[in-house]
Amino acid sequence: MTSGLWELVLKGVWVTVQLLFLSALLATGVSFVVGIARTHRLWIVRFLAGFYTEVFRGTSALIMIFWVFFVLPPAFGWQLVPLWAGTLALGLTYGAYGAEIVRGALGAVDPAQREGGVALNFTPWQRMRKILLPQAVPEMIPPFSNLLIELLKGTALVSVMGMGDLTFSASLVRLALQESAEIFTYVLLIYFVIAFLLTRGMRRLERDLKAGLGQGPTRPSRFSLKRDTAGLSASTTTGTAGVGAGVGGDS
Amino acid sequence: MKWDWGAVADFMPHFWDGLLVTLQALALGSLISFALGLVWALLMRTPTRWVRWPVGVVTEFIRNTPLLVQLFFLFYVLPEWNITFSALTTGVFAIGLHYSTYTMQVYRAGIEAVPVGQWEAATALNLPLRRTWTAVILPQAIRRVVPALGNYVISMLKDTPLLMAITVLEMLGQARLFSQEHFQFTEPLTVIGVAFILISYPASLLLRALERRLVR
């Protein structure tokens, strides 16, 4: 491969990274808003949030991308820049998956914590912000980490719309070289390296957040002995369900 | 926003063709992923690391790279090695392979969830290794993992539109073809979007019911 072609690939990497960052940002926002809305006390808010989740998890991300690119412009009379259209489609779709993670983690917080907040006369918002979320967020990190990898893989879909991401640059290089094995191997390796770095980063984030809560490995083991065994037995009983309830599988 | 029911009616025959291809790809892809996933899971339990390590690396690699690029890889690179399949076969194989790296984890969890006592009982009864697996461990493990496998079938359904990128005319492929011929994008895309929800939402409700029955 010539340096000109490598430059093309690097541009593709840059577009992929931008798209990943923006859509991860949007997806995180959507996850928290919709996930928290699903614990709201008004049924209509819960219903709307649930409806959103089921609709966006029910369709395929690629169909959402087609929809945003082809149906939105004539229907509402505005055309989005490809990067924003991709961000919108991916962020909304993966946000729906993330909302389930947020809801699950909030539901897993010990009910006594919420009751304690009520007893101390916290407002619902204060309870969420000061009691529930700080405990729920570290639990969300591992599933969010999986979701982030899914999102990274999802960014490849925008190449179908002709957006110049890493996958699209691979197709261009393939046409230039008239040979596929080399470039596709490189591109797969690049995706793998990005995924590896993301996983590492998320693991580190989880450790820091848990250390902030006094959970994690920094705590002396004699205190965490009891909770550890409890966690172990819980994970064996829900083991099989937990796998599917991860990211792509759950629906 | 204008909605043309005439376009919907015109699209419906193509829609059914596409649905058939989608379901075909889904069924075959699921079978491949179930079988291959079990093979990976069993290989990961072999005692030598010379098997575990390569299998681990390969499956990790497949799981962390986009299905779309894998599809392109198989679709464009295999012919260069003088192996030619139809687009649908290539797509089915790619989906099956990709999801086998997920089902592998499901099987692993299922196998690990079989109580140790079952292994010990098999040893005490002097069952050969083969029979321990086929008569004791796997029947219990697979029963537990059925709902989780079902979840992956639904995910697979939502990834079948990717086959469009390698010229397979499944639902999205049909919708795109129709749109390009008639310049009507809204109706076909919305029809298949709704179709996906109509298939996957009841399927997920069904699985939830199944999960309650099978996993205690």
Interface residues (C-beta under 8 A of the other chain):
Chain A: E54 V55 R57 G58 T59 S60 A61 L62 I63 M64 F66 W67 F70 V71 P74 A75 F76 I149 L152 K153 G154 T155 A156 L157 S159 V160 T167 A170 S171 R174 E179 S180 A181 F184 T185 V187 L188 Y191 F192 A195 F196 T199 T236 G239 T240 A241 G242 V243 G244 A245 G248 G249 D250 S251
Chain B: M1 F61 N64 T65 P66 L67 L68 V69 Q70 F72 F73 Y76 V77 E80 W81 Y102 Q105 V106 A109 G110 E112 A113 R144 V145 P147 A148 L149 G150 N151 Y152 I154 S155 L157 K158 D159 T160 P161 L162 M164 A165 L172 A175 R176 S179 F185 T186 L189 T190 I192 G193 F196 I197 S200 Y201 A203 S204 E211 V215
